[in-house]
């Protein structure tokens, strides 16, 4: 398993915007990645603050080069330049990274739950494109389950509410009680819905929802008793507002200094909770305008407690260990199957010889002899087959399966070829290879 990607940890917003893969180009990008010689399966996660390729690969270095080249071409950057922002995780570290991402531990706002939906969408896109096979299917489903468990069993899910609570507290410091104020919510996603519910609970005077998708805006507005407007009408709506809460998934600015009319002495608070930001920070220099973004909120207080982060990290470690153990045990399954097939062939051959030598043997006796032989062989095989699965989960445990293959001349990739030796027992066929 290989991860090649860039995120808010390693790249600026402009670089992330260039590397991002729009939804309408996702299938083409997946196809390009999937056609790489070393890639068997691939999943592409592209959000406003991360672009990551998860791939099941045959060889490490060639795969890193091929995936990096595709990302660089799509970003319109030289590989060397994009490479300054790329990180690579392999094998166990790749799985651990995905579990951390799904849990919100790697997010810009630690604990945000939106990434689960984004990962689920990436998995669905890969499945539709035919680039996700059994390996990534199992890994993605496990990661989604781990992420859900973290959000269910820890307090890390309070991140969104904590961000909003802190932001509204800052607004109240400037505007006083929020009751009766005129408010604009930009964005109808999870944070916009959370903001709408909380503002309505605080009895604001009026709420107007602006969103690129009119249907989604209408659904949110109906639920909180708000009006609806288009993004192109924002300047006029904001001119009459006291508070703006913006939290879209846009990759570029939605509001600039030129979009805010003079306030005539009336204060305006703009809460920019988007990643990356929706509003140009320069609006905070305008008379009467207070601009608050996530960086400012982080300086006030941590979004998630250290206790919640530690609890989430513990779950990730536990789930990672369980997943790796399962995968290691599955890896020896073909060897066990081949060993049992070899034993069955030997038993069948010996019973056939017995039948040929003693054709007049009583049928009941013949069946009893056959059953006794098979029981004896099963008892002999039981301990080594159980132990090889147990030992597979220990450091260097794959050596025991290799020993069985060498001793009994087994080919776990082709059980029928029990007399041939597999010189690359750990290899999986690459898509398009013979």
N, C-alpha and C positions, 0 to 999 in steps of 0.2 A: 504494500500500500504506500502510495506517494502523495504528498501534498505540496503543491507549488502555488504560492499566492503572495498577495500584498494587501495591507490593511492600513487603518489609521495609525497603527503602531509604527509602520515603516515608510509610509508615503504621504505626501501632501494631498489636499483635496483636488487640485488640478490634475495630478498624476492619476489619482483614483478615478476621476471623471473620464480621463482618456482611456483607462484600462477597462472601465465598466462595460458590460455587455448588455445592451437593451434587450427587452423580452422578445422583440421581433427578430433579433439576430441570434438568439440563443441556439436554435436548432442548427444553424450554419456553423456556429463556433464549436458545438459538440461534435458535429460531423468531422470538422477539421482536426480536432483533437483525437477523435476515435480512429481516424485514418493513420495516425502515427504508428510506425512499425512496432514499437515496444509497448503500446497501450492496448490492453485487453478490454477494460471497462473504464468509463469516465463519467464524472458528475461535475457540473460547473455551478458554483455558488457565487452570484454577483449581486451585491447590495450597494447601498450608497457609501459604505465605508469598508468594504472588503471585496476582493475578487480572488477566489480560490478554486483550484482544480484538484479534485480528488480522483486518483487513478489507480487501477490495478495494473501493475507493469511487470514486464519480464526482466528488465535490466535497469538498474538505478541511473547511472550516468547518462546513457543515451536518452532515457525517458525525461530526465530533467532538462536536457538540451532541447528535445522536441517540444515539450510543453512550454518552456520559456520562449521558444521561437514563435509559437502560435500566439501567445499573449502579447509579445512585442509587436508582431505584425498587426494585430487588432488594435493596439494602442497607438500605432504609428510611430514607434520609438525604436531606436537601435537596441538590440538585445543587451548590450553592455550597459546602456543607460537605464533600461527598465530593471536590469539585474541588480542594480544598487538598492532597489526597493523590495526585491523578492526574498522570501524565506522558503526554506525547504524542510519538510518533516518526512521521515521514512519509517516504515514498519510500525513498531509500537508507538513511537512518538507521533506518527500520523493519526493513529486511532485516538490517542489521548487528546490531540489538538481538536479533532472533530467533536469529541465528547465535551470539551471545554467550550467550544463555540456554541454547540446546541444548548448548553446550560446557561449561556449568557455571561460566562466568566471571562470571555475574551472581547466582550463588547465595549464600545466607547463609554456607554453608560452600563456599568456592570450590573447584570441581573435583568436587563430588558428582555422581554419575552417575544418580541417581534421576530427575532432570528429563527425561532422554531417554525413559524409560518413560512419564512423565506427558505429554510432548509427543506421543508416539505414540498414547496413549489419547485425547488431545484431538482429534487428526487423525481417528482412527477414529470418534469421536462426531460430528464435523462431517460426515464422509462419510455416516454412517448417517442423519443428519438432513437430508441434501441441501443443506447450507449451504456445503460445500466443493466448488468447481469446479476447472477446469483451472489457474487462477492459484495458488490456495492449495495445490492438490495438488503442483504442481511446487516451490513454495517450501518446503512442509513436508517433502517428501522430501529436498530439498537440505539443509535444516537438520538433519535426522536424520543424514544422511550426514556433514555437517560435524562434528556432535557426536561421532559414532562415531570419526571420524578423529582428532579432538583427544584422545580418551581412549585411542586405540590408539597414537598417535605421540608423545605427551608423557607426562611423569610426573604430570600433573595428576590422574590417576585414583587416585593414592595418598591422596587427601584422606580418604576413608572410613577407610582403614587407619591413617592418621596420627592422625585423631581418636580412634579406638579405642585405639591404642597409647599415646597421651598420657593418655587417661582411665584405662587400666589401670595405667599407671605411677603416676598420682596415687593410685589405690586401694591399690597396693602400699606406698606411703609410709605409709599409715595402718594397713593390715592386715598388712603383711609379705608373705611369699610367698603367692601365691594358691592354691597346691596344697592340696587338701583342704578348701577353703572351700565353704560352701553358697551357691549363686547363683540369682538369679531374673532371667530375661530377659523384659522386657515388650515385645511387638511381634515379629512373625515376618516382617518385611520384610527388605530387603537388609542393613541394619545389624544387625538382630537375628541374622540368619544368620551374618554376619561375626563378631559377638561370640561366638556359640555355638561356632563353629569354633576361634576363638582361645582361649577359655576351656577348651575340651576339650584343646587342645594344651598348655595350662599345667597340665593334670591337676587341675582343681578337683574337689572332693569330689562335688558333686551339682549338677544344673541343672534348674530348673523353668521351662517356657515358658508365658507367659500372653499370650493374644491374643484380640481380639474374635471373629475367625473361627476356629472350632475345627479345621477341616480344615487350614488353613495351619499352625496351631500344631502339629498332630499330625505334619505332614510334616517340619517343622524338628526337632521333638523326636526323631523316628525317625532322622534323619540324624546326630544328635550324642549319642544315648543319653540323652535327657532325659525328665523327666516333663512332664505338661500340666495346666494349671489354668485356670479362668475368671477374668475380671477381677474378678468379684464376690468371689472368694476370696483376692484379693491380700493384704489385711491379715493374714490368718492365715498365709499362706505367708511373707510378709516377716518376720513375728515370729520365724521360725526361721532367717532368712537372715543372711549376713555381707555380701553384695554384691548390689546391684540395678542392672541395666543396662536403661534404658528408652529405646526409640527407636521410637515409633509415629508414625503420620500423623494422630493425633487433633487436632482443633482446640480441644479444651478439656482442662483438667487431669484426669488419671486418679487422682492420689494427692494427698491433702492431709495436713496435720499430724495430723488426727484418724484417719488410716488407719495410723499407725505407733504400735505399742504401746511402752510403756517398755522400755528395753533391758537393764535390770538389769546395767549395767556392760559389756555386750558391745558392741563398736563395730559400726557399720553404715555402709557407704559407698553412697551413691546416685549413680549416674552417669546424668544426664539428657541424652541425646544427641539429643533430639527437637527438631523445629522446627515449631510453637512448642513450648515445654517441656511435658512430661507431668506433672511433679511441682512442687508448690508450693515455692518456694525457702525458705519458712519452716521446712521440715523440718530444714534445717541448723542451726536454733537449738535443736533438741531435744538433750538430753544424749546423748552417744555417737554422734550422727549427723553424718556429713560429706556435704554436698551439693555436687556438682560439675556445672556445666552448660557449655554451649558457650562462653559468655562467659568463664568462668574458664579454660577450656582455651586460648582465644585469647590470654589474657594471658601464658600460659606460653611459647608458641612459635607461630610461623605454621604454619597447617595445610598450606600448599602453598608451595613455594619460588618466589621471584621468577623464576627461570630457567624453571620449568615454566609459569608464568603468561604470561611473555613469548613462549614457544614456542607456546602455545595461541592467544594474540592474533595472532601472525604467520599462523597457519593461517587464522584467521577473516578477516583482511585479504585474504589471497590468494584465499580462496574467495569473498569478497564481490566482489572485482574481477572474478573469472571469471563469477560469476552475473550481475552487472550488464552485463558485456559481452555475454553471451549474450542477455539480455533486450532490450538495445538493438538487437542484430542481428535478433532475432525481430520487433521492432516495425516494422522496415522491410520485412519479408518480404511483407506484403500489397501494398506499393507496387511491389516487384519483380514480384510475380505479376501485378498489374494492368498494368504496363508490357509484360511479355511477352505477356499476353493481347491488349493493344492492337496490338502488333506482329503477332501471329498473325492477327488480324482483317484488318489491312491487307494482309498477304501473301495470305491466302485470297481477299480481294476482287480483288486484282490478278491472281492466277492464274485466277480465274473469268472475268475480262474477257479474259485471253489465250485461254482455251479457247473463249470465244464468238467471238472474232475469227478464230482459226485452228483451226476444228474438224477440219481434215484433218491437223493436225500429228501426226507420228509419235509413238506412245505412249512409246517410249524417250526420244525427244527431250523430250517433255512432262515426263516424270519427272525428267530431268536438269536441265531448266530450273527446275522447282519446287525440286529439291534445292539448286541453286546459289543461288537467291533466299533460301531459308531459311538456308543457311550464311552468306550475306552479312549478313543481318539479325542472326543469332546473334553473329557476330563484332563487329558494331557495338554490340550490347547488352552484350557480355561485360564490357568494362572498366567502364562506368558501374554495372552491377549489382553487380559485385564491390566496386568502390570505395565505393558507397553503404553496403554492409554494413560495410566496414572503418571508414569515417568515422563510422558510427553510434556506435561505441565511444569517440569523442573528444568533448570538451566542445562542446556545441552541434551535435553530429552529426545531430540530427533535422532540422536546416535543409536538409540535402542531400536527404533524402527528400521534404520539403515542396516543394523546388524541382522535383523530378521530377513531383510531383503537379500543381503549378501549370503547368509547361511543357507537359505532355502531357494535361492535364485528366483526371487519373485519380481514380477512387474506389476505394481499396483495400478498402473495406468491402463493396462490391458489384462484383466484377470485371467482371460483364457490363455494368455501366453505365459503359463506358469513356469516354463523352463528357461525363459529369457531373462537377462539381467538389464534393469533400467539404469543407464549410466547417469541420468539426470532425474532422480526421483522427486526433486522438489520443483521441477519445471511444469508450468501449465502451458498449453498451446496458446500462442498468440493469435488473435483474430486474423484470419487470412492466411495463417501458416498451415502447412500440411499436418 
